[in-house]
């Protein structure tokens, strides 16, 4: 590690030691161009990886979950309608027998 | 100097055969020539009965004519050997169809590919073969394995190239639009360079970290699936249904008002987890009744569901709607639900699979143990006869050692995530910088 990088790394580690994730992320972005090119490349790829995985995280699982939810709601609607109809019939019957 | 085995170096290296029965094989115009000492004399015989193969060919090689060609096919002898072996095994003429894709010679001729190929061999536990390539002492028996390794390598490279193609300006911009950090990086390095840098990582990743590579491949496939409308339609259907029912979930709306980002995300995650638990129960119950045909038309005949009141069903409905609502409205809620869903599959929370911020530093430069690094190096030197190797071989042994060290580090730190990626990258930089202390 060269001196500049050593210094940057030390500064960066202050955030890490404080468990300040947001601060550390901000530091990396604010000082991005001060880092050596190979580190810039690694950071670029790490951000890309995160952007892609965040964007697609659970996309399929959530779509499947939505499908299950929509199907279940449709079933509930049907059941509710049957129950309501049944109740209406019972009410009507009881009114008639009064 | 007497050496046994197949010489993969250019034939212009001075080789003197002293023992009877010693042989060397030389590639010349894609054909194999053999020399043998018999009765104290050097006889040259040819694997192919071609009129062009005369001792003159050998002398031209030794005199340096065609030397460019020979040097450029440093490992081409492997392909020739493969032809010879194939011909003798099949008992027919030795014209073997050329292998599909790049030949081993071509792979090894390209420094980057050669390094990756060596890395792949090492990673799959075939260090000995990798070392044989480095020390140019491959034997005929190694060829079958090398052929399968070549094919595996080409498959990985082809797959990496597919992903590289996906990384274009349009897709990078689309991702950057939804990720503020990545957006800043793309603005700083420029779109064109960002695309180039990202593309440049895939082949390396395909060999060095298969798991990370697979995750990205799945991510890209999913993204494409969404773009192609496969999942988008479901999202739109859900959104439409929620609008029609004019759904509002006060708890979420309250949580969304929290100004502190950290606290807001936390509150939303807690709600999402709670809501998802209820959703799962409701859906499972409804699905159970449906699958056991106790619902709909047969409802009146079922004792169990008759007990379900409209109010109870409304509760189930609310639980389902709350989760569907949250799945539409906030990324951190989606993340939580995705983690819960992932947890259902893996038996652990998706969040736990990631390396946390504090944990990640354990894979960073601080974890580099120089004393162990140097003692491993001494062991490697002893194992590889480093001292008696020529400078080129020593350089190759050093490179291979570096690769082994990186692999060992990766094996110990398989978890993923941004910070792991970043710290592991720093660790690799540290070890790259340390290479010059390997004496």
Interface residues (C-beta under 8 A of the other chain):
Chain A: X1 X9 X13 X16 X19 X21 X22 X24 X25 X28 X29 X32 X33 X36 X38 X39 X40 X41 X42 X43 X44 X45 X46 X47 X48 X49 X50 X51 X52 X53 X54 X55 X56 X57 X58 X59 X60 X61 X62 X63 X64 X65 X66 X67 X68 X69 X70 X71 X72 X73 X75 X76 X78 X79 X80 X82 X83 X84 X86 X87
Chain B: X167 X172 X175 X176 X178 X179 X181 X182 X184 X185 X188 X189 X194 X197 X198 X200 X201 X212 X215 X216 X218 X219 X220 X222 X223 X225 X226 X230 X231 X234 X235 X237 X238 X241 X261 X262 X279 X282 X283 X286 X287 X289 X290 X295 X296 X299 X300 X305 X308 X309 X310 X313 X314 X316 X317 X320 X321 X323 X324 X327 X331 X334 X335 X337 X338 X339 X341 X342 X350 X357 X358 X361 X365 X417 X418 X419 X421 X422 X425 X426 X429 X430 X433
